[in-house]
């Protein structure tokens, strides 16, 4: 809705951000998406639903994706996060809260990447990059990459944070509640079921058989453990 679009745009511009705003995804050049540091999507859009669009662009961008929507059902929130979104803000919303969440996600993204969304060309990793090796994977904590067999595996930032946290604390069982509080924070509007969604997505990328995982193991009744033997 144009009125909400202008409200969001003005609020972010006043906070010092450069904002490009569109009323239709058809207006957005997909080959330019990697120029952005953060993307905000509605779900009920005129030309495509936001879930489908998030799923489409997540493979093209690593930056945070936020949903700003009137859809409030818990399964909608979990589904959106499972597609790779990093946050879910429900209308009606406080513009100041939106600005604060945008700032928080940008700072987190910059800390994770060590740079403002830029990438290093022609190098697998720097010599001073802290590398964790597990199950044939190289998890590069500084450059925010996961590499297997010389090929980089795409990880949105929440998935990477979760994998990194488990890898830096190997062979320890963490409850879903602990992981949720550690990665998403106390003020996040979803719940620990979000952890399960993200664990499943990570397993699809790193496990030989995601249905019989060996790297990230489920300890029934307790939580999850990343195994390094």
Buried (B, 14 or more C-beta within 10 A) or exposed (E): EEEBBEBBBEBBEEBEBEBEBEEEBEEBEEEEEBEBBBBBBBBEBEEEBBBEBBBEBBEEBBBBBBBBBBBEEEEBBBBBBBBBBBBBBBEEBEBEEBBEBBBBBBEBBEEBBBEEBEEEEEEBBEEEBEBBEBBEBBBBBBBBBBBEEEEBBBBBBBBBBBBBBBBEEEEEBBBBEBBBBBBBEEEBEBBBBBBBBBBBBBBEBBBEEBEEBEBBBBEEEEBBBBBEE
